[in-house]
Amino acid sequence: MMTSLFDQFASMKFLGVSLIYIALLMPMIFFPNSLPRWTNNRLSTTQTWLISRFVNQLMSPLNVSGHKWAVLLTSLMLYLISMNLIGLLPYTFTPTTQLSMNMGFAVPLWLATVIVGMWNQPTASLGHLLPEGTPTLLIPVLVIIETISLFIRPLALGVRLTANLTAGHLLIQLISTAVFVLTTMAPTVAFLTFVVLVLLTLLEVAVAMIQAYVFIFTPKLMSTENI
């Protein structure tokens, strides 16, 4: 039994084993797999078409050398969307509400783009720390500010995903609790609140997909500066 609103973000255990591991493996069943036949079914065809459209849209601003990131970013995008949407189902756990996990995704992506940029074009990468035409007196200050903003990027990336999903889950729980309490006290108000709950759930489905896209889009923007 939950004693706090935030207890829903604690991983449950079954026979001493944390269920977060099952939650992490669940999206794998939704990934398209190669089938031993000449033609695919409608689901596989739709998945392949959507993935192809996403890859084309994601990789179009990058040069040819940046297309090597397509597999990594697309796989992570599908993984995050699957976990976010599965977490909206009743009696499920959402691993992406954990800041530690999101930082585990954000920091390696950020570090990879920085290292690749420093390796391939160090002058251009360091040039982003100092905007062109900066007055001489402001150069030390701007270099410090740009360096701090560079190191804050992975933190902002992880916190954004965690905060948006956590806020959505809390709102759904609060409004669903209000519907349960008002059902016997004020049925009309309970029905109106239930309508709000349905609309909020649809909004959270959109937020789950948008936040997964934003999480991938930000490293892509960083890669355009360094690749």
Stockholm file with secondary structure:
# STOCKHOLM 1.0

chainA/1-227         MMTSLFDQFASMKFLGVSLIYIALLMPMIFFPNSLPRWTNNRLSTTQTWLISRFVNQLMSPLNVSGHKWAVLLTSLMLYLISMNLIGLLPYTFTPTTQLSMNMGFAVPLWLATVIVGMWNQPTASLGHLLPEGTPTLLIPVLVIIETISLFIRPLALGVRLTANLTAGHLLIQLISTAVFVLTTMAPTVAFLTFVVLVLLTLLEVAVAMIQAYVFIFTPKLMSTENI
#=GR chainA/1-227 SS CCSSGGGGGSCCEETTEETHHHHHHGGGGGSCCCCSSSSCCHHHHHHHHHHHHHHHHHHTTSCGGGGGGHHHHHHHHHHHHHHHHHTTSTTCCCGGGCHHHHHHHHHHHHHHHHHHHHHHCHHHHHHTTSCTTCCGGGHHHHHHHHHHHHHHHHHHHHHHHHHHHHHHHHHHHHHHHHHHHHHHHCHHHHHHHHHHHHHHHHHHHHHHHHHHHHHHHHHHHHHHHHC
#=GC SS_cons         CCSSGGGGGSCCEETTEETHHHHHHGGGGGSCCCCSSSSCCHHHHHHHHHHHHHHHHHHTTSCGGGGGGHHHHHHHHHHHHHHHHHTTSTTCCCGGGCHHHHHHHHHHHHHHHHHHHHHHCHHHHHHTTSCTTCCGGGHHHHHHHHHHHHHHHHHHHHHHHHHHHHHHHHHHHHHHHHHHHHHHHCHHHHHHHHHHHHHHHHHHHHHHHHHHHHHHHHHHHHHHHHC
//
